[in-house]
Amino acid sequence: MHRPSPRPLVDLPIRRLNRGDLVTCADLCEDRGWPRDEHRWGLLLSAGTGYGIDAPDGRGLAATCLTMSYGPGLTAVGMLLVAGRYARQGIARRLMRHVMEAEEGAPLALYATEQGQPLYEDLGFSAVGRAERVGGRLAAGNCGGSPSVASSGSSVATRPAAADDLQAMVRLDLTAFGADRTHLLARLPAFSDRLQVAEEHGELVGYAALWPSGSTAVVGPLIARDTDVAQALITDLAATTDRPLRLDVEDRHKELLGRLAERGLESVSRTTVMIYGIPDLPGDALRRFAPLTLATG
């Protein structure tokens, strides 16, 4: 009896993901050696748009990708994952092309791993920076307590964020990021274990969130006026958890990376910041220290 040939992976249908796909998205992360991160997926699928290809063998998802729109000026792309058994069969390229078409010409930004960068370059993305992932336990140093004392000797007060801080956070974030992320920031209080703000003379000069990912606690987003404020926020957040820290620091912030290295955080990996359809990322890069997650830019 003749059996029809299996459908090529590059011809499989692409569908929208929803919160009902949380477990299979987490399974795919685990398949690729990442933390399951159902908590993160819940946020991403609520605030963003997920795309997926169901595995032809019926075992969950063959591939995923996610977009986070910040209006017409920028869309972040992330979570491009392909199950190990379907790797190198063109499925990632097909999914990315679909996402680019769905975004209808909107400027795109993403963080590329070393393995993924050649694909993005082939699709027309260009590199505009690097980010370094650091992790470990933050050793006691000359920046501790609240208010925190940074290495320069200046005092930076931080405190838990309150409900009426959201508007000031959005204004600060808009300056740093160059796009309106209100729909994402409004979800941070429920998503985070801790949301901290830094103040000086009654003015908000930074904010950062701490949230769980596997056995670690992630610091991000981290938006701050300068390195001292960023360090103060990290230190005070670290004091609220007994888990090792993890954060992705943009490579331009070498002073902060140096301070964190002195206090025991080690380099884990590096990614390349890439863009499509714009000459550079919008906003004030000097205030943008770490993303919420590499999936959101």
N, C-alpha and C positions, 0 to 999 in steps of 0.2 A: 504494500500500500504506500502510495506516495505521500510524504509529509512535506507541507510547505516549508520553505526556508525561513529561519527565524528573522524577524524584522531587524534591520540594521539599527544599531543604537542611535545613530545620527538622525533616524527617521521617527524615533519615539516621540509621542506628544509631550508638550510642556504645559504644565498646569499651575495655577496659583496655589500657594500653600496657605494654610490657616492654622489657628491654634490647635486644631485637631491633629496636626502633623507634628506636634512637639516631640513625642516619643521617637518617631522615626527620624526626625532631624537630629535628635540627640544620639540615636544609634549610629547615624552616619558620621557624626563627630568622633564617636568612640572607634569606629572602623578606621578612621584616619589617624588615630593616636592622640586625639584632642580630648580634653575634659568633656563630659556629656553636656553640661551647661544648659539644661532645660530652662533654668531661671533666665539666662540671657536670651534664649530663643523666644521665650514668652514675651519679653520686651520687644525684640526685633520684629516679630510677627504682628504685634499690636500696633507699633509705630511705623513700620515699614511695609514693604511688599515683597513677599517671598515667591520664588519660582522653583519648581521641582520637576523631576522626571522620575516616574515610578520605575522600579527595577523590573525588567521583563521576567525575572525568575520568581517574582512575587514576594521577595524579601525586602520590603521597605522601599527606600528611595535609592535610585542610582546616582542622583546628583541634585544639588541645591545651589541657589544663588539668591541674594537679597539686595534690595535697593532701599535707600532711605532718602526721600526727597526733602529738600529744604527750599522749596519754591522753584521758580524757573531758572535761578542762577546756579544751582548746584544739586547734584544727586550723588550720594555716596553708594558705592558698590562693595559688597563683602559676602562672606560665607560661601564662596564658590568652592564647593566640595564635590568630589566624585568618589564613589565607593571603589576600594582597591581593586576589586575584581573587574571593574570596567575602565580602569585607567588606560590612558594612551590610546583611546579609540575614537577621539574626536568629539566626545560628549561635552567637555568643558567649553570648547570653542563654539559649539552649536548653541549652548545655553547662554554664553556671553553675547553672541550675536543677537540672539532673541531679546535679551535684556536691553542692549543698545538700541534696537529698533523700537522696543516698547517705550523707551524714554524719549523718543521723538526729538532727538537732537539736543537734549539738555546736557550741559557740561557735566562730566563725570569725574569722580575722584576715587581712588582706592589705595590700599596698602598691599603690595605684591611680595610674596615670598620669592626666594631665589628660584624655586622650581616654576613658579607661575609667571615670572617676569617676561620670559620670551614670548609667551602667548599674548600678553597684553601689548607688548611692543609690536607684534605682528598685526594686532587689531588697531594700531594707531595711537596707543597711549605713549606718553613721554614721562620720563622721571624728573621730579622737581625737588626731591629731598629723600632723607632716610629717617628711619625711626629705630631706636634700640630698645629691645625688651630687657628689663633688668628684674631680678627677683632675689628673694632671700629675706632674712630677718634683719630689721633695721636695728643696728647696735646703738646704744646710748651715745650721745655726742653733745656738742655744744649748742644743740637746738632741741629743747625738750620742754614739756609742760605747756601750759596755756596761761598767759601769753607766751609764745615761743620766741626764743632769742636766736636769731640767725647768726651765721658766722661773721657777718659784718659788724655785729654788735647792736644792730637796730632791733627794736621790739615790734613783733607783729602779733596782734591778738586774733585768735580764731575762736569760733564757737559753733555749736550745732545750728544749722539753718532753721529758720522759722518760716511759717506759711507766708508771712508778708515780705519775705526776702525774694520771692520768685521774680517779681518785676525787675529788681535791681540785678539779679542773676542773668536774666534775659538780656538786659542792656549791656552788661559786661561781656556776655557770650557773643552778642551780635558784633561788637567791636572786634573781638578776637577771631571769630570764625567767619565773619563776613556774610552770614546767611541766618535767617530766622529759624531757630531750633526750638521754639516754644513748645511744640507738641512733644518733643523728646524730653526737655527739661522738666516739664510738668509731671512726667512719670517718674522722675528720679527719687522723690521722697518714698514712694512705695517700693521702688526697685532696690534701693540702696539699704545696706545695713546702717550706714552713717552718711549724712550729708553735712559738710562743714563749710563755713564761710569765713573769710578774713576781712577785718575791718580796720580802717585807720581814720580817726577823727570823724566817725560816724558814716564814712563812705565805704561801700563794698569794694574791695580791691582784689578779690579772688574767691574761688569756690572749688570744691572737689568732692567727689563721692567715693565711697568704699563699698564694694559689693562682692559676694562670694562667687568663686569659680573653681570647682573641684576642691582641692585641699588648700587653695590659696585665697587671698583677699586682694582684689584688684583695685587700684587707685585710678579713677578716671570717670568722667572727664576731669582734667586739671587745667583750669584757666586762672591766670594770675598776672598781676601787674609786673612782677619781676621775679628773679630767682629766690630772693629771701622769702617772699610770700609763698611761692610754690613749695619751698622747703618746709616752711612752718606748717602748711596744710598737710603735707605728707607725714611729718613727725606727729602731729596731733591725731591724725587718722590711725597711724600705726599703733598708737597707745591704746586704741579702743578694741584691738583684736589680738588674739594669740596665734593667728595664722601667719605664715610667711606672706610677704607682699609681692605683688607683681604690677608693673606698669610699663607702658610703652612711651618713651620720651623721645620727642623729636630731636634729631641729631644736632640741630643748631644750638641746643641748650647744653653745651659742653660743661659749663660751670656746674649746673645742677647734676649732671651725670657724674662729674668728678666728686662732688660732695656725697652723693649716694654711694659711690664706690668706696669712699673712705669709711662709710658707716656700714659696710658689709654687703651691699647689694651687688650681685654679679651679673655680667652680661649673659643673656640666655640665647637671644637670636636677634636678627636684624631684618627689617623689611624696607622696601623702597616705596616712597610716596609717588603715585603716578596720576596723571590727569589726561583728560580727553576733551577737546572742544574749547579749551580756555588756555591762555598763555601761562597762568599761574593760579595758585589757590587764592581766593579772596580773603580779606581780613588782615589782622595784625598778627603775624606769625610769632612775634616776640612774646605775645601774651598767651599763645596756644602751646601748652607744655605737653599734654597727653590727651588722647581721645577717650571717649567713653569706652569704646572697644574698636578694634581695627575694622569692624563691620560698619561703623557709622561715620568714619572720617573725623 
